[in-house]
């Protein structure tokens, strides 16, 4: 299985670099041809690196092209699945097996494909005589950032996974599952490399490629998940206090409907969907195509009722539609953070928000609360609450336990339907069994997805997660 993905990835690299149109007619090994062609010049190597970002959202039902937000929202208590996509319905109903399409292709396969391309960059850029020293550092740092991101999602969905850092498919196909702690160590190393070697400015006018603060922001999340509260706060503060020409580089948008625009100052990193009229696959998945269409992924009544009536997120980020069928009218509410489901390939107003400042404030609030710095944690929490129109300050006499609950509640309301935050939060805080116990077919083992059957078949050293047949 890894071998097949490796061949596909080489073809992707080749096409991205536009330099390998006749590789099958040559006697040299395909990996030699594609690597030499893809990284022969700085322009071609840059194309491969840009392609890494593009491929993270290249199509619907693939990695961050709607699949993570929709599927993980269905696994949690955020979304109901009314679409005909059986893979997501099985996630909602906890009826998945090791051949489920989302499990095998949308997540595992997609993340490893992206990792393979990143590994190609890391392995081949240093050897290229056609790339300047400065560009080599830039490309390596971006590739290591993207590799870290994909490994983060892999271990948080599947647990221990093979840690593949090279491009030799024969070697890779024998690697067993690596303990999460070791994968986290590699993630930290990759992100620290990116943080050290990327500049503080963005490349171009849009925030669609990583800079130093993008790496710091993701590091803050990685530290939070490992309960390293001190470093989580340190990295979050670096992002919150980042400056450009003496002014804050990031700020919370005061108008909620500006948060997910390309012009948003709250954005730390966006992923642009290139060459298509669909601005974001999340918007395409969540927003109905017509006024009489049932949303594919309505939000759950529990999530809807968690918002207070005066919460501006309820009126700006959730939309409802009344659908009458056979004389019966039913109200469906759905995520409305992204408003545009189609446009033109060249003119876009939205892009997928991958990292934003509100999350960083909530990371710092949680880290500070865990370190018993309650006053400063309250300040961070109230920055998010006040932006949502909730003007009553958090009680300064609140207990640490109650404050942590308040921060968790705010994460639920602020980050709903965004890239699986709720699903991952429930698991990392050991609340999944409590919150999700009434979901269909729920068992403790559902907290990890099954390893794809084809990969176990191809590599017998990979063992299946508990609770699943092969």
Wavefront OBJ file of the C-alpha trace (Angstrom):
o trace
v 0.000 0.000 0.000
v 2.776 2.461 0.860
v 4.435 1.494 -2.428
v 1.340 2.413 -4.418
v 0.967 5.711 -2.605
v 4.662 6.418 -3.160
v 4.290 5.989 -6.932
v 1.254 8.266 -6.982
v 3.112 10.863 -4.967
v 6.052 10.822 -7.346
v 3.646 11.499 -10.181
v 2.157 14.397 -8.223
v 5.619 15.864 -7.671
v 6.393 15.468 -11.330
v 3.230 17.235 -12.452
v 3.695 20.036 -9.912
v 7.161 20.757 -11.182
v 6.080 20.537 -14.847
v 9.239 18.752 -15.791
v 8.499 15.044 -16.203
v 6.105 14.559 -19.075
v 7.845 11.512 -20.573
v 9.385 9.751 -17.613
v 7.876 6.345 -18.485
v 9.871 6.162 -21.704
v 13.234 6.437 -19.974
v 15.243 3.531 -18.615
v 16.282 5.217 -15.369
v 14.210 4.504 -12.230
v 11.075 6.605 -11.944
v 12.140 8.038 -8.583
v 15.452 9.252 -10.042
v 13.728 10.879 -13.015
v 11.048 12.662 -11.041
v 13.309 13.835 -8.242
v 15.913 15.251 -10.612
v 13.281 16.974 -12.722
v 11.189 18.291 -9.852
v 14.100 19.849 -7.975
v 16.415 20.763 -10.844
v 15.763 24.492 -10.514
v 14.588 26.861 -7.832
v 11.443 27.604 -9.815
v 10.520 23.944 -10.060
v 11.250 23.274 -6.411
v 9.135 26.275 -5.426
v 6.299 24.796 -7.476
v 6.503 21.560 -5.504
v 6.414 23.435 -2.192
v 3.432 25.549 -3.268
v 1.788 22.342 -4.384
v 2.106 20.961 -0.871
v -0.172 23.690 0.453
v -2.527 23.371 -2.510
v -2.840 19.615 -2.119
v -3.955 19.966 1.491
v -7.228 21.382 0.106
v -7.064 20.177 -3.480
v -10.506 18.580 -3.627
v -13.529 17.785 -1.532
v -13.383 14.768 0.754
v -9.590 14.868 0.923
v -7.564 15.909 3.966
v -8.420 19.524 4.758
v -10.696 19.860 1.738
v -13.810 19.520 3.882
v -13.042 15.986 5.049
v -11.484 16.863 8.408
v -14.120 19.413 9.419
v -17.117 17.340 8.310
v -15.947 13.897 9.375
v -14.466 14.815 12.739
v -17.459 17.025 13.475
v -19.642 13.973 12.859
v -17.484 11.840 15.149
v -17.937 14.424 17.904
v -21.192 16.037 19.028
v -21.198 18.891 16.516
v -22.712 17.643 13.285
v -25.431 15.316 12.052
v -24.902 13.616 8.694
v -27.807 13.946 6.273
v -25.702 13.658 3.118
v -25.391 10.495 1.084
v -21.704 10.170 1.966
v -21.816 6.821 3.759
v -18.277 7.197 5.082
v -19.297 10.188 7.209
v -22.588 8.601 8.270
v -20.579 5.687 9.639
v -18.417 8.130 11.596
v -21.515 9.706 13.115
v -22.986 6.296 13.970
v -19.677 4.824 15.195
v -20.116 2.084 12.658
v -16.726 2.299 10.983
v -14.385 -0.448 9.922
v -10.889 -0.576 8.485
v -12.189 -0.194 4.923
v -14.201 2.982 5.546
v -13.379 5.435 2.756
v -12.833 8.408 5.061
v -10.538 6.394 7.309
v -8.490 4.952 4.448
v -8.430 7.706 1.822
v -9.592 11.048 3.210
v -7.343 10.923 6.281
v -4.691 8.187 6.462
v -3.959 8.062 2.737
v -4.172 11.821 2.236
v -1.943 12.663 5.204
v 0.701 10.131 4.213
v 0.662 11.340 0.606
v 1.384 14.852 1.840
v 4.115 13.520 4.123
v 5.737 11.699 1.212
v 5.894 14.882 -0.849
v 7.317 16.757 2.141
v 9.919 14.002 2.541
v 10.824 14.354 -1.126
v 11.440 18.067 -0.590
v 13.492 17.427 2.551
v 15.534 14.717 0.850
v 16.136 16.314 -2.552
v 16.351 20.074 -2.034
v 19.766 19.923 -0.285
v 21.207 17.931 -3.211
v 20.078 20.310 -5.941
v 22.702 22.552 -7.506
v 19.997 24.727 -9.027
v 18.608 26.106 -5.775
v 20.164 28.963 -3.811
v 21.188 28.465 -0.184
v 18.487 30.796 1.107
v 15.752 29.121 -0.907
v 16.883 25.710 0.298
v 16.374 26.753 3.912
v 12.955 28.239 3.099
v 11.754 25.121 1.264
v 13.054 22.755 3.935
v 11.394 24.745 6.710
v 8.035 24.810 4.929
v 8.192 21.099 4.121
v 8.993 20.244 7.722
v 6.099 22.397 8.920
v 3.680 20.580 6.631
v 5.068 17.197 7.612
v 4.538 18.082 11.279
v 0.941 19.154 10.669
v 0.040 15.900 8.963
v 1.704 13.742 11.596
v -0.176 15.692 14.271
v -3.493 14.739 12.719
v -2.413 11.149 12.112
v -1.493 10.444 15.733
v -4.540 12.218 17.095
v -6.844 10.170 14.881
v -5.091 6.788 14.914
v -2.724 6.767 17.901
v 0.675 5.224 17.183
v 1.518 5.409 13.462
v 4.550 4.521 11.330
v 6.999 7.430 11.496
v 8.203 7.683 7.912
v 10.935 10.239 7.297
v 12.371 8.992 4.004
v 11.259 8.099 0.494
v 12.399 4.482 0.144
v 9.117 2.610 -0.093
v 10.772 -0.769 0.567
v 12.081 0.484 3.900
v 8.897 2.389 4.669
v 6.733 -0.650 4.023
v 8.390 -2.465 6.936
v 8.134 0.263 9.568
v 5.876 -0.665 12.505
v 3.700 1.759 14.403
v 5.819 4.304 16.265
v 4.768 5.372 19.788
v 2.944 8.704 19.859
v 5.514 10.218 22.197
v 8.232 9.597 19.626
v 6.132 11.019 16.805
v 5.408 14.084 18.925
v 9.150 14.496 19.426
v 9.636 14.551 15.643
v 6.743 16.980 15.241
v 8.380 19.322 17.740
v 11.744 19.057 15.981
v 10.168 19.847 12.616
v 8.228 22.807 13.973
v 11.240 24.191 15.831
v 13.266 23.944 12.632
v 10.531 25.835 10.789
v 10.240 28.428 13.554
v 14.003 29.019 13.570
v 14.476 29.200 9.815
v 11.359 30.930 8.512
v 11.170 34.702 8.418
v 8.624 36.765 10.305
v 7.042 38.150 7.136
v 4.657 36.369 4.815
v 5.605 35.645 1.221
v 3.339 37.971 -0.732
v 0.284 39.845 0.468
v -1.746 36.825 1.563
v -1.190 34.580 4.556
v -1.151 31.331 2.616
v 2.372 30.088 3.344
v 4.094 29.496 6.654
v 6.238 32.067 8.418
v 7.901 31.910 11.842
v 4.687 32.721 13.694
v 2.708 30.048 11.860
v 5.178 27.484 13.181
v 4.968 29.019 16.664
v 1.166 28.888 16.579
v 1.108 25.215 15.707
v 3.794 24.532 18.299
v 1.533 26.138 20.893
v -1.167 23.629 19.980
v 1.277 20.719 20.049
v 2.527 21.709 23.506
v -1.040 22.130 24.772
v -1.969 18.622 23.653
v 1.028 17.249 25.547
v 0.140 19.222 28.688
v 3.320 21.265 28.416
v 1.568 24.347 29.724
v 4.620 26.568 30.085
v 5.822 26.188 26.507
v 2.259 26.365 25.172
v 1.889 29.766 26.829
v 5.309 30.874 25.596
v 4.552 30.039 21.954
v 1.050 31.490 22.118
v 2.392 34.737 23.549
v 4.959 34.966 20.765
v 2.135 34.886 18.215
v -0.188 37.232 20.093
v 2.585 39.805 20.529
v 3.989 39.483 16.989
v 4.616 42.812 15.289
v 5.249 44.061 11.790
v 6.708 47.539 11.385
v 5.785 48.410 14.951
v 2.124 47.377 14.721
v 0.471 44.095 15.749
v 0.705 41.510 12.998
v -2.475 39.800 14.202
v -5.599 41.094 15.883
v -9.033 39.734 16.659
v -11.508 40.932 14.069
v -14.193 42.998 15.787
v -16.759 41.949 13.163
v -17.354 38.204 13.228
v -18.185 37.969 9.541
v -14.711 39.278 8.687
v -12.882 36.450 10.476
v -12.887 34.005 7.556
v -12.191 36.451 4.737
v -8.923 36.572 2.823
v -8.414 40.049 4.274
v -8.822 38.908 7.896
v -6.202 40.221 10.313
v -7.062 37.388 12.694
v -5.745 34.771 10.292
v -2.386 33.192 11.041
v -2.531 30.739 8.125
v -5.044 30.144 5.358
v -5.083 27.439 2.695
v -6.040 28.636 -0.759
v -8.091 26.408 -3.024
v -6.429 27.066 -6.408
v -7.808 26.770 -9.905
v -11.426 26.153 -8.942
v -14.552 28.209 -8.440
v -15.023 26.744 -4.938
v -13.376 29.091 -2.385
v -13.414 26.507 0.423
v -14.552 22.901 0.507
v -15.776 23.498 4.061
v -18.200 26.104 2.779
v -19.226 23.831 -0.069
v -19.897 20.996 2.385
v -21.812 22.996 4.980
v -23.852 25.588 3.068
v -26.847 24.191 1.125
v -26.793 24.742 -2.614
v -30.361 26.094 -2.681
v -32.843 27.568 -0.236
v -34.882 24.364 -0.377
v -31.999 21.937 0.173
v -31.455 20.083 3.434
v -27.937 20.867 4.708
v -25.479 18.005 4.343
v -24.227 18.464 7.903
v -26.716 20.197 10.209
v -25.400 21.117 13.625
v -26.694 19.083 16.547
v -29.425 20.473 18.806
v -26.954 20.200 21.686
v -24.487 22.517 19.976
v -27.191 24.988 18.958
v -28.580 25.170 22.483
v -25.101 25.708 23.936
v -25.138 29.285 22.582
v -26.881 31.965 24.600
v -29.370 34.127 22.740
v -27.091 37.180 22.899
v -24.046 35.341 21.523
v -23.176 37.016 18.220
v -21.677 33.769 16.944
v -25.166 32.275 16.916
v -26.498 34.982 14.616
v -23.390 35.328 12.435
v -21.845 31.857 12.205
v -24.969 29.687 12.224
v -27.796 29.863 9.721
v -31.140 28.087 9.742
v -33.466 27.002 6.975
v -37.022 25.657 7.078
v -37.629 22.685 4.804
v -41.117 21.328 4.164
v -41.415 17.685 3.149
v -44.765 15.921 2.768
v -46.466 18.781 4.567
v -44.107 18.688 7.537
v -41.778 21.651 8.121
v -38.494 21.094 9.897
v -35.800 23.601 10.836
v -32.176 22.767 10.068
v -29.260 24.837 11.332
v -25.808 24.626 9.783
v -22.319 26.150 10.070
v -22.172 29.483 8.259
v -18.648 30.670 8.956
v -17.896 30.431 5.244
v -20.611 32.173 3.239
v -19.571 31.558 -0.359
v -19.944 28.134 -1.961
v -19.021 29.133 -5.505
v -17.393 31.988 -7.351
v -14.672 32.159 -9.958
v -11.298 30.489 -10.148
v -9.479 33.824 -10.071
v -11.567 36.019 -7.750
v -12.033 34.747 -4.202
v -12.985 36.443 -0.949
v -12.526 33.438 1.352
v -9.945 30.731 2.011
v -9.791 27.926 4.542
v -8.644 29.333 7.883
v -6.147 26.808 9.201
v -4.840 28.798 12.168
v -6.299 31.947 13.719
v -5.640 34.200 16.649
v -8.765 33.245 18.611
v -7.454 29.696 18.986
v -4.118 31.060 20.178
v -5.825 33.155 22.875
v -7.736 30.084 24.042
v -4.557 27.999 24.069
v -2.887 30.601 26.263
v -5.949 30.867 28.497
v -5.958 27.115 29.093
v -2.205 26.944 29.652
v -2.333 29.825 32.129
v -5.287 28.314 33.970
v -3.506 24.971 34.231
v -0.514 26.812 35.697
v -2.878 28.520 38.163
v -2.364 31.966 36.621
v -6.102 32.542 36.796
v -6.179 36.317 36.399
v -4.329 36.331 33.089
v -6.265 33.268 31.922
v -9.498 35.172 32.538
v -8.198 38.117 30.480
v -7.536 35.837 27.506
v -10.895 34.107 27.854
v -12.800 37.378 28.087
v -11.076 38.710 24.966
v -12.886 35.999 23.008
v -16.155 36.286 24.919
v -16.403 40.061 24.552
v -15.803 39.827 20.801
v -18.818 37.493 20.696
v -20.933 40.132 22.438
v -20.812 38.463 25.857
v -19.941 41.499 27.921
v -20.320 40.116 31.445
v -16.766 39.576 32.719
v -15.755 36.213 34.078
v -15.993 36.172 37.872
v -12.484 36.922 39.209
v -13.228 34.581 42.140
v -13.825 31.613 39.842
v -12.093 28.377 40.819
v -9.418 26.824 38.663
v -11.664 23.871 37.819
v -14.591 26.079 36.834
v -12.323 28.316 34.777
v -10.987 25.335 32.835
v -14.580 24.263 32.179
v -15.392 27.782 30.958
v -12.408 27.739 28.594
v -13.428 24.326 27.256
v -16.953 25.643 26.689
v -15.577 28.667 24.868
v -13.422 26.452 22.634
v -16.566 24.526 21.713
v -18.482 27.675 20.764
v -15.622 29.511 19.067
v -14.030 26.673 17.095
v -17.090 24.600 16.144
v -16.969 22.882 12.745
v -13.340 23.944 12.251
v -10.882 21.180 11.394
v -11.896 18.720 14.103
v -11.136 20.824 17.186
v -14.100 19.533 19.182
v -13.352 15.844 18.484
v -9.708 16.241 19.427
v -10.534 18.347 22.500
v -12.922 15.734 23.870
v -10.270 13.064 23.526
v -7.282 14.986 24.893
v -9.259 16.092 27.964
v -10.620 12.573 28.611
v -14.216 13.733 28.196
v -15.176 11.739 25.101
v -16.627 8.816 27.054
v -18.743 11.172 29.150
v -19.986 13.518 26.431
v -20.456 10.966 23.641
v -21.792 8.006 25.632
v -25.297 8.429 24.203
v -24.201 8.516 20.569
v -25.179 5.490 18.461
v -22.987 2.436 19.103
v -20.460 4.379 21.196
v -17.653 2.420 22.855
v -14.386 3.597 24.393
v -12.374 2.167 21.502
v -14.133 4.553 19.083
v -11.770 7.300 20.231
v -9.194 5.976 17.764
v -9.986 5.230 14.146
v -8.994 1.841 12.710
v -5.781 1.442 10.737
v -6.712 0.825 7.065
v -6.980 -2.864 6.279
v -4.889 -2.584 3.104
v -1.951 -1.154 5.045
v -2.059 -3.930 7.618
v -2.186 -6.454 4.792
v 0.825 -4.857 3.093
v 2.822 -4.443 6.305
v 2.203 -7.225 8.863
v 4.226 -5.322 11.476
v 1.358 -2.820 11.735
v -1.145 -3.958 14.354
v -4.801 -2.924 14.422
v -6.284 -0.659 17.093
v -8.356 -2.254 19.840
v -12.034 -2.745 19.084
v -11.667 -3.382 15.366
v -11.395 -6.516 13.289
v -8.787 -6.546 10.563
l 1 2 3 4 5 6 7 8 9 10 11 12 13 14 15 16 17 18 19 20 21 22 23 24 25 26 27 28 29 30 31 32 33 34 35 36 37 38 39 40 41 42 43 44 45 46 47 48 49 50 51 52 53 54 55 56 57 58 59 60 61 62 63 64 65 66 67 68 69 70 71 72 73 74 75 76 77 78 79 80 81 82 83 84 85 86 87 88 89 90 91 92 93 94 95 96 97 98 99 100 101 102 103 104 105 106 107 108 109 110 111 112 113 114 115 116 117 118 119 120 121 122 123 124 125 126 127 128 129 130 131 132 133 134 135 136 137 138 139 140 141 142 143 144 145 146 147 148 149 150 151 152 153 154 155 156 157 158 159 160 161 162 163 164 165 166 167 168 169 170 171 172 173 174 175 176 177 178 179 180 181 182 183 184 185 186 187 188 189 190 191 192 193 194 195 196 197 198 199 200 201 202 203 204 205 206 207 208 209 210 211 212 213 214 215 216 217 218 219 220 221 222 223 224 225 226 227 228 229 230 231 232 233 234 235 236 237 238 239 240 241 242 243 244 245 246 247 248 249 250 251 252 253 254 255 256 257 258 259 260 261 262 263 264 265 266 267 268 269 270 271 272 273 274 275 276 277 278 279 280 281 282 283 284 285 286 287 288 289 290 291 292 293 294 295 296 297 298 299 300 301 302 303 304 305 306 307 308 309 310 311 312 313 314 315 316 317 318 319 320 321 322 323 324 325 326 327 328 329 330 331 332 333 334 335 336 337 338 339 340 341 342 343 344 345 346 347 348 349 350 351 352 353 354 355 356 357 358 359 360 361 362 363 364 365 366 367 368 369 370 371 372 373 374 375 376 377 378 379 380 381 382 383 384 385 386 387 388 389 390 391 392 393 394 395 396 397 398 399 400 401 402 403 404 405 406 407 408 409 410 411 412 413 414 415 416 417 418 419 420 421 422 423 424 425 426 427 428 429 430 431 432 433 434 435 436 437 438 439 440 441 442 443 444 445 446 447 448 449 450 451 452 453 454 455 456 457 458 459 460 461 462 463 464 465 466 467 468 469 470
